[in-house]
Amino acid sequence: MINQVRKGIISFIIPILYFIIICPISVLLSLINKDFIHIKFDKKKSSYWIIKDYKKRGREEDFYKQF
């Protein structure tokens, strides 16, 4: 009985929290044209690969006996 009540309350509260918190933030960010994950397609770019600096990588022996 209690599990059914919890399930009912959770299934009611989570959508309400989503519409109160997440939706307004999404609308606000779309109004100010903020794009955090850069998902817009740019035809002028030849590649979307990100070049990494290999000097910052650890040496192979640094990965042995870590603990």
N, C-alpha and C positions, 0 to 999 in steps of 0.2 A: 504494500500500500504506500509506504513512504517512498520507495523507489519510483513509483508512478508519479507521485507528487513532485519529486525532484526533477524527473524527466519532463514533466509538464511545465514547471517553472523555468527550467533551463531552456527548453525549446521556445519559450515565450520571451525570455530576457535577452538572449543572444541576438536575435534579429532586431530587437528594439535598440540595443546598444550599437549594433552595426549602423542602423539608420540615424542614430543620434550623433555618433562619433565619426565613423569612417566616411559616410556620404558627404557631409558638409566639408570635410577636409579635402576630399576629392574634387568637389565642385569649386572650392576656393582655389586650389592649385591649378585647375584647368582655366579658371578666369584670369589668373596672372601668368598663364603660359609657362608654368614651372614643370620641367621634365627631369625627374631625378634619375631615371634609368635609360635615358637617351634611346627611345624606341622609334623615333622618326627616321624614315628612310631618306637618305641623301643620294641622289643619282650622280652627283659630282664626285663622290668618293670612289676610289678604285678598290679599296678594301676596308673592312671593319676590324681587322686584326690590330691588337694592341701590342706594340713592340716593348718587350721587357728588357731590363738591364740585367744581363747575366753575371755581372760582377757582384751583384748583391746576393746571388745564390750561394749556398754553403758548399763547401768542398765535400767530396764523397766520404772522406774519413770522418767528417763531423757528424755523420749520421750513425756511426757505429757506437755501441755502448752508451746510449743516451741516458740510461738510468743506472 
